[in-house]
Amino acid sequence: MTATQDPEPKIELSKLELGNYSGVPEPLTKPSDESHGRAVQAQRLANLVPQPMDIDPRMKHYSSIQPRIITSIDHQSMGSWVGSDLEPHKAALAGFISGFNSVANSDARYSLSISLENRILIFDSDASASTAMTAIVDSELAADPEKTTLSVTDFPAARAYWKPDRPTLWSWYTTGRFVIFTTVWDRLSGELSQTDLAGMMDLVSKSLSKIPDKISGFTPVPAPKRDTTSPDWDGMLARAVPAINDRQPGLTIPGVYDREGGLQISRSPELDRTLFETAGVDLVAFNGGYLYRAKDAEAAETVTNQHATFTKFYRKVDSPPALPVAKCYELKNPTTRSRMRYYCSVNFDRYAADISANQLDDAYQRISAQYALLVNGQ
């Protein structure tokens, strides 16, 4: 330390205000239930799924409102992309385990973007995947006669369809025990009352040319073992503060990802890709916020400092009482519903963490608990 540097402030954990949050890590030895066990398989698959921006460089604006983990195939879980009633096809869908949704947009302005969604659904066998895809597509086409079938260039086994009055293209494709459900929604063309069918079809072809090879090496854990397989990875989830209030809906089920999987749930994947490489981030956990494991303490501080640049919509506010090392910000326009009002970050040792909340007290308590978890998790 030089003479011009301030000493690192001494943090006394006993003085931190944690509210109802715990500051002591609790090991997660097994999934909370059968559905959680299946969700963990989707999270592990996510580490192999190509990034949308690797499929097409334009797809670098990720949506934080889309669900990432799918644990059931029905209208609700599959969103507006599946319009038919799948209830009569339960037997045909019985081999489904779980799925991961990789989604991004071409523009930060939602109404002027092209959206690319690839939902990779895992089944217990090749036959189950094929049977499920046939049942879903047949149901979709029967329910809406206005949907017109199309052929996907270089992928004759894919089943694709669209509606001429809507700038949306749907495609289903089986590869081994996986079903790849691709949806392209060209909102920009829709705003201009045009339809770029060739452009949408190109995104489907690009997706199918990259995804199958990447995911081919993944083998899901069989049913009996899923109930005992830990959802944690190197204690990351145990160190990640949970969300009690203001849980951010729809983003993902709490889980741990490697560097590539972490980019799938990143708020700014283009910036994080470079940052993760520079800082040596190898694991990313999401629970009540984000937790990153970097190569060392200096790199963790780099993550915290760089993520502060994501806060252009925020103004700096005071740090929590007794935790001056945390950085906190408030949304400049608190009526903006798509963003949490408060954002805080902190780093300790080789870990960096970000949380958000709609109440300042909750933000203070959550980031304080996060710091305590990192200290006590050494």
C-alpha positions in Angstrom: 0.0 0.0 0.0 1.4 3.4 -0.9 1.1 6.5 1.2 -1.6 8.0 -1.0 -3.9 4.9 -0.7 -6.7 4.6 1.9 -6.5 1.5 3.9 -9.2 -1.1 3.3 -12.0 -0.4 5.8 -12.5 -3.0 8.5 -15.9 -4.7 8.2 -17.4 -6.1 11.4 -19.9 -8.7 10.5 -21.8 -8.4 13.8 -22.7 -4.8 12.9 -24.2 -5.6 9.5 -28.0 -5.4 9.2 -29.1 -8.6 7.5 -32.9 -8.5 8.2 -34.4 -11.9 7.6 -31.4 -13.0 5.5 -28.8 -15.5 6.7 -25.1 -14.7 6.5 -24.0 -18.3 7.0 -23.8 -20.6 3.9 -26.0 -23.7 4.0 -24.8 -26.6 1.8 -27.2 -27.8 -0.8 -26.7 -31.5 -1.1 -29.8 -32.4 -3.2 -32.6 -30.8 -5.1 -35.6 -29.5 -3.2 -38.0 -31.7 -5.1 -38.3 -33.8 -8.3 -39.0 -30.7 -10.5 -35.9 -29.0 -9.2 -33.8 -32.1 -10.1 -35.0 -31.9 -13.7 -34.3 -28.1 -13.7 -30.7 -28.8 -12.8 -30.3 -30.9 -15.9 -31.5 -27.9 -18.0 -28.9 -25.7 -16.2 -26.1 -28.1 -17.1 -27.3 -28.2 -20.7 -27.2 -24.4 -20.8 -23.4 -24.5 -20.6 -23.3 -26.2 -24.0 -25.9 -24.2 -25.8 -24.4 -21.7 -28.4 -24.9 -18.0 -27.5 -27.4 -16.2 -29.7 -24.7 -13.7 -30.6 -22.6 -16.7 -31.9 -25.5 -17.8 -34.1 -25.9 -14.2 -35.4 -23.8 -11.3 -34.2 -26.9 -9.0 -34.1 -28.4 -11.0 -31.3 -26.6 -9.4 -28.4 -29.4 -7.8 -26.4 -30.7 -10.3 -23.9 -34.1 -10.2 -22.3 -34.3 -10.6 -18.5 -38.1 -11.2 -18.6 -38.0 -14.5 -20.5 -38.0 -17.7 -18.6 -34.8 -19.7 -19.1 -35.7 -23.0 -17.4 -38.6 -25.1 -18.6 -39.8 -28.0 -16.4 -43.1 -28.8 -18.1 -44.5 -28.6 -21.7 -47.8 -26.8 -21.7 -49.2 -23.6 -22.9 -48.1 -21.7 -19.9 -44.5 -22.9 -19.8 -43.9 -22.6 -23.5 -45.4 -19.1 -23.6 -47.2 -17.6 -26.5 -45.3 -19.7 -29.0 -47.5 -22.7 -28.4 -51.1 -21.9 -28.9 -52.7 -25.4 -29.0 -54.1 -27.4 -26.1 -51.4 -30.0 -25.3 -53.4 -31.6 -22.5 -54.7 -34.4 -24.8 -51.1 -35.3 -25.7 -49.8 -36.0 -22.2 -48.9 -39.6 -23.1 -46.9 -38.4 -26.1 -45.0 -35.9 -24.0 -44.3 -38.2 -21.1 -40.6 -38.6 -21.8 -39.9 -34.9 -21.3 -37.3 -34.0 -18.6 -36.6 -30.3 -18.9 -35.4 -27.6 -21.2 -33.4 -24.4 -21.5 -34.5 -21.3 -23.4 -31.7 -19.2 -25.1 -33.1 -15.9 -26.2 -31.8 -12.5 -27.5 -32.9 -9.5 -29.5 -31.1 -7.6 -32.3 -31.9 -4.2 -30.7 -32.3 -2.8 -27.2 -35.6 -1.3 -28.4 -37.9 -4.2 -28.2 -40.4 -3.0 -30.8 -37.6 -2.5 -33.3 -35.8 -5.8 -32.8 -35.7 -9.3 -34.3 -36.0 -11.9 -31.6 -34.4 -15.3 -31.7 -35.4 -18.0 -29.3 -34.0 -21.5 -29.2 -35.7 -23.7 -26.7 -33.8 -27.0 -26.3 -36.0 -29.7 -24.8 -34.5 -32.8 -23.2 -36.2 -36.2 -23.4 -35.3 -39.5 -21.9 -34.8 -41.1 -25.3 -34.5 -40.4 -29.0 -37.9 -42.0 -29.6 -39.5 -39.9 -26.9 -38.2 -36.7 -28.5 -39.4 -37.7 -31.9 -42.9 -38.7 -30.6 -43.2 -35.5 -28.7 -42.3 -33.3 -31.6 -44.8 -35.0 -33.9 -47.6 -34.6 -31.4 -46.9 -30.9 -30.7 -46.5 -29.9 -34.4 -49.6 -31.8 -35.5 -51.6 -30.2 -32.7 -50.4 -26.7 -33.6 -51.3 -27.1 -37.3 -54.6 -28.7 -36.5 -55.5 -25.9 -34.1 -54.7 -23.1 -36.5 -55.4 -23.8 -40.2 -53.9 -20.4 -41.1 -50.4 -21.7 -40.3 -48.6 -22.6 -43.5 -45.8 -25.2 -43.5 -42.4 -24.5 -44.9 -39.2 -26.3 -45.7 -36.0 -25.4 -43.9 -33.0 -25.2 -46.2 -30.5 -28.0 -45.5 -32.7 -29.5 -42.7 -35.5 -31.4 -44.4 -36.4 -33.2 -41.2 -37.3 -29.9 -39.5 -41.0 -29.0 -39.4 -41.6 -25.2 -39.8 -44.6 -23.0 -40.2 -45.7 -19.4 -40.2 -48.7 -17.2 -40.7 -48.5 -14.8 -43.7 -50.1 -12.0 -41.7 -47.6 -12.3 -38.8 -43.8 -11.8 -39.0 -43.1 -14.9 -37.0 -41.6 -18.2 -38.0 -41.7 -21.4 -35.9 -39.5 -24.5 -36.4 -39.2 -27.9 -34.6 -36.2 -30.2 -35.1 -35.1 -33.4 -33.3 -31.5 -34.4 -32.8 -31.0 -37.5 -30.6 -32.9 -37.0 -27.4 -33.3 -33.3 -27.9 -36.0 -31.2 -29.6 -34.9 -27.8 -30.8 -37.8 -25.4 -30.9 -36.8 -22.2 -32.7 -38.9 -19.1 -32.9 -38.0 -15.9 -34.9 -40.1 -12.8 -34.4 -39.2 -10.0 -36.8 -40.9 -7.0 -35.0 -39.0 -4.5 -37.1 -40.5 -5.8 -40.3 -43.8 -5.9 -38.6 -43.6 -2.3 -37.8 -42.9 -1.6 -41.4 -45.8 -3.8 -42.5 -43.4 -6.1 -44.3 -42.3 -9.7 -43.8 -38.8 -10.8 -44.4 -39.4 -14.6 -44.6 -36.0 -15.3 -46.0 -34.3 -13.5 -43.2 -36.3 -15.4 -40.6 -35.6 -18.7 -42.3 -31.9 -17.8 -42.3 -31.9 -17.5 -38.5 -33.5 -20.9 -38.2 -30.9 -22.5 -40.5 -28.1 -20.8 -38.6 -29.4 -22.1 -35.3 -29.8 -25.7 -36.6 -26.3 -25.6 -38.1 -24.7 -24.8 -34.7 -26.8 -26.2 -31.8 -26.9 -30.0 -32.5 -23.2 -30.5 -32.5 -22.7 -28.4 -29.3 -25.3 -30.3 -27.3 -24.6 -33.8 -28.6 -22.2 -34.6 -25.8 -24.7 -33.9 -23.0 -26.3 -36.9 -21.3 -28.9 -36.1 -18.6 -28.7 -37.8 -15.3 -31.3 -40.6 -15.1 -34.4 -40.2 -13.0 -33.3 -42.2 -9.9 -30.1 -40.2 -9.5 -31.5 -36.7 -10.2 -33.1 -36.7 -6.8 -29.7 -37.0 -5.1 -27.5 -34.9 -7.5 -26.5 -31.6 -5.8 -27.8 -28.5 -7.6 -24.8 -26.6 -6.3 -21.3 -26.3 -7.9 -18.3 -25.7 -5.6 -20.6 -24.1 -3.0 -21.6 -21.2 -5.3 -25.3 -21.4 -4.5 -24.7 -21.7 -0.8 -22.7 -18.4 -1.0 -25.4 -16.6 -3.1 -28.0 -14.6 -1.1 -31.5 -15.7 -1.9 -34.4 -13.4 -2.8 -37.1 -13.1 -0.1 -38.7 -9.9 -1.4 -38.8 -8.4 -4.9 -37.9 -11.7 -6.5 -37.2 -11.0 -10.2 -39.8 -13.0 -12.0 -39.2 -15.3 -14.9 -35.5 -15.0 -15.3 -34.4 -18.4 -14.1 -34.6 -21.0 -11.3 -31.6 -20.5 -8.9 -28.6 -22.3 -10.3 -24.9 -22.4 -11.1 -23.4 -22.1 -14.6 -19.9 -22.1 -16.1 -18.6 -19.2 -18.0 -20.6 -19.9 -21.2 -23.8 -20.7 -19.3 -23.3 -17.6 -17.3 -23.4 -15.5 -20.5 -26.8 -17.1 -21.2 -28.3 -15.4 -18.2 -26.1 -12.2 -18.3 -27.8 -8.8 -18.6 -25.1 -7.6 -20.9 -23.5 -10.7 -22.6 -21.4 -8.8 -25.1 -19.6 -6.8 -22.4 -19.5 -9.7 -20.0 -17.9 -12.0 -22.5 -14.8 -9.9 -22.6 -15.0 -9.2 -18.8 -15.3 -12.9 -17.9 -12.2 -13.7 -20.0 -10.2 -10.8 -18.6 -11.2 -11.6 -15.0 -11.0 -15.4 -15.3 -14.7 -15.9 -14.3 -15.3 -19.6 -14.3 -18.6 -19.9 -12.4 -21.7 -17.8 -12.2 -24.6 -18.4 -9.8 -28.0 -16.8 -9.8 -30.3 -16.8 -6.8 -31.4 -13.5 -5.3 -28.8 -11.8 -7.5 -25.7 -12.7 -9.4 -22.5 -14.2 -7.9 -19.3 -14.5 -9.9 -16.1 -16.4 -9.2 -13.1 -14.8 -10.7 -9.5 -15.9 -10.8 -8.4 -13.8 -7.8 -9.4 -10.9 -5.6 -8.1 -8.3 -8.0 -10.1 -9.8 -10.8 -13.2 -9.9 -8.6 -12.8 -6.2 -8.0 -12.5 -5.7 -11.7 -15.9 -7.4 -12.2 -17.5 -5.1 -9.6 -16.0 -2.0 -11.2 -17.0 -3.0 -14.7 -20.5 -3.9 -13.7 -20.9 -0.4 -12.3 -20.8 0.8 -15.9 -24.1 -1.0 -16.5 -25.8 1.4 -14.2 -26.3 4.3 -16.7 -29.9 4.5 -15.7 -29.0 4.8 -12.0 -27.5 7.4 -9.7 -25.1 6.6 -6.8 -26.5 6.4 -3.3 -25.0 5.8 0.1 -23.5 2.4 0.9 -25.3 0.3 3.5 -24.6 1.1 7.2 -21.4 -0.8 8.3 -20.6 -1.9 4.8 -18.8 1.0 3.0 -17.2 -1.3 0.5 -20.5 -2.0 -1.2 -21.6 0.2 -4.1 -25.3 1.1 -4.4 -27.4 3.0 -7.0 -30.9 4.2 -7.4 -32.9 4.2 -10.6 -33.1 7.8 -12.0 -36.7 7.2 -13.1 -38.3 5.1 -10.4 -41.5 4.7 -12.4 -39.7 2.5 -14.9 -41.3 -0.9 -14.4 -38.8 -3.0 -16.3 -36.0 -2.3 -13.9 -35.5 -2.7 -10.1 -35.3 0.6 -8.3 -32.0 -0.2 -6.4 -28.8 -2.0 -7.4 -25.9 -2.9 -5.2 -22.6 -4.7 -5.7 -19.7 -5.9 -3.6 -16.7 -8.1 -3.8 -14.7 -10.2 -1.4 -11.7 -12.4 -2.0 -12.2 -13.9 -5.6 -16.0 -13.4 -5.6 -18.1 -10.5 -6.9 -21.8 -10.1 -6.4 -24.7 -7.9 -7.8 -28.2 -7.7 -6.3 -31.3 -5.5 -7.1 -34.4 -4.7 -5.1 -37.3 -2.3 -5.1 -36.9 -1.3 -1.5 -33.7 0.4 -0.3 -33.7 -1.4 3.1 -34.0 -4.7 1.3 -31.2 -3.8 -1.0 -29.0 -2.9 2.0 -29.9 -6.1 3.9 -29.4 -8.3 0.8 -26.0 -7.0 -0.1 -24.9 -7.0 3.5 -26.0 -10.7 3.8 -24.2 -11.4 0.5 -21.0 -10.0 2.0 -21.4 -12.0 5.2 -22.0 -15.2 3.1 -18.8 -14.7 1.2 -16.7 -14.0 4.4 -18.2 -17.0 6.2 -17.9 -19.2 3.2 -14.1 -19.1 3.1 
